Amino acid sequence: MSGPGPIKNFFSHIEEHVCELLLAVFVTLLFVQIIARQFFYYTIPWGEELATYMFVWFAYLGAVVAAKMSAHNRVAFQFRFFRQLSRK
């Protein structure tokens, strides 16, 4: 056996795929909203609210992906700083 199959690989990276989908739909929705507003003087009534919810979910899932990759911001400065204060 050479490794995990494509289905197992897909489900092990499901958060990344959902983030990619959210970002693509989010950007497309905002682009369509801008074009409709500027050229057709029409706004999609639910567009901005949906974009807001999609951005929030993208941020949460992005934090999950970053933590999974160990690429999340660390708060190392505070630990080093308070360790020096606690020694005094």
Backbone torsions as a table, in degrees:
resi	resn	phi	psi	omega
1	MET	NA	140.2	-174.4
2	SER	-99.4	-10.9	179.8
3	GLY	150.6	-171.6	-178.2
4	PRO	-67.9	146.1	179.1
5	GLY	-72.6	171.2	-177.3
6	PRO	-65.3	-32.0	-179.9
7	ILE	-70.6	-44.0	178.2
8	LYS	-65.1	-38.0	177.9
9	ASN	-64.7	-40.2	179.4
10	PHE	-62.6	-47.1	-176.9
11	PHE	-74.0	-22.9	176.8
12	SER	-77.0	-17.0	177.7
13	HIS	-118.6	32.4	-174.9
14	ILE	-63.3	-34.8	179.5
15	GLU	-63.5	-39.6	179.2
16	GLU	-65.3	-40.7	179.9
17	HIS	-67.0	-38.5	177.6
18	VAL	-66.6	-39.8	177.0
19	CYS	-62.6	-42.4	178.3
20	GLU	-62.0	-43.7	179.0
21	LEU	-64.5	-45.1	179.0
22	LEU	-60.6	-42.9	-179.1
23	LEU	-65.9	-42.5	-179.8
24	ALA	-63.8	-45.5	-179.4
25	VAL	-69.1	-38.0	179.3
26	PHE	-61.1	-49.3	-178.8
27	VAL	-67.3	-41.2	178.9
28	THR	-63.5	-43.3	179.4
29	LEU	-62.1	-44.0	178.9
30	LEU	-67.0	-37.2	177.2
31	PHE	-63.1	-45.9	178.8
32	VAL	-64.1	-38.5	178.7
33	GLN	-62.2	-42.7	-179.4
34	ILE	-68.0	-44.7	179.7
35	ILE	-63.3	-44.0	179.9
36	ALA	-63.3	-38.6	-178.4
37	ARG	-71.6	-40.8	-174.6
38	GLN	-78.3	-38.2	-172.5
39	PHE	-103.5	-28.6	-176.3
40	PHE	-113.5	-0.6	178.9
41	TYR	53.3	41.4	179.5
42	TYR	-135.9	137.0	175.2
43	THR	-115.8	143.4	176.0
44	ILE	-76.4	119.1	-172.0
45	PRO	-62.9	-31.9	-177.0
46	TRP	-100.1	1.6	-173.0
47	GLY	-65.0	-47.4	-176.7
48	GLU	-69.5	-38.6	179.7
49	GLU	-66.9	-43.2	177.8
50	LEU	-63.9	-40.7	178.3
51	ALA	-62.6	-37.5	177.9
52	THR	-64.7	-46.8	178.5
53	TYR	-63.5	-40.0	179.3
54	MET	-65.5	-37.7	178.6
55	PHE	-66.2	-40.0	178.5
56	VAL	-63.1	-46.3	178.5
57	TRP	-64.1	-36.6	177.7
58	PHE	-63.5	-40.5	179.4
59	ALA	-66.3	-43.6	178.8
60	TYR	-64.0	-48.0	-179.6
61	LEU	-68.7	-31.5	174.8
62	GLY	-63.7	-36.9	175.9
63	ALA	-66.3	-36.9	177.2
64	VAL	-64.6	-44.6	179.7
65	VAL	-64.0	-42.3	179.6
66	ALA	-64.4	-39.9	178.0
67	ALA	-67.9	-36.6	178.3
68	LYS	-64.9	-34.4	179.6
69	MET	-89.1	0.6	-175.0
70	SER	57.2	36.4	179.7
71	ALA	-112.3	9.2	-178.3
72	HIS	-72.5	150.1	178.0
73	ASN	-60.4	136.8	179.0
74	ARG	-106.0	155.8	-179.1
75	VAL	-107.2	55.5	-175.0
76	ALA	-75.8	-30.6	-177.7
77	PHE	-60.4	-45.7	-178.7
78	GLN	-63.5	-39.0	179.6
79	PHE	-65.5	-41.4	178.1
80	ARG	-68.0	-40.9	-178.3
81	PHE	-65.8	-46.8	-178.1
82	PHE	-72.4	-26.0	175.9
83	ARG	-66.5	-39.6	177.9
84	GLN	-68.2	-37.7	178.1
85	LEU	-69.1	-34.0	-178.4
86	SER	-74.1	-19.1	178.0
87	ARG	-76.5	-24.5	-176.2
88	LYS	-74.7	NA	NA
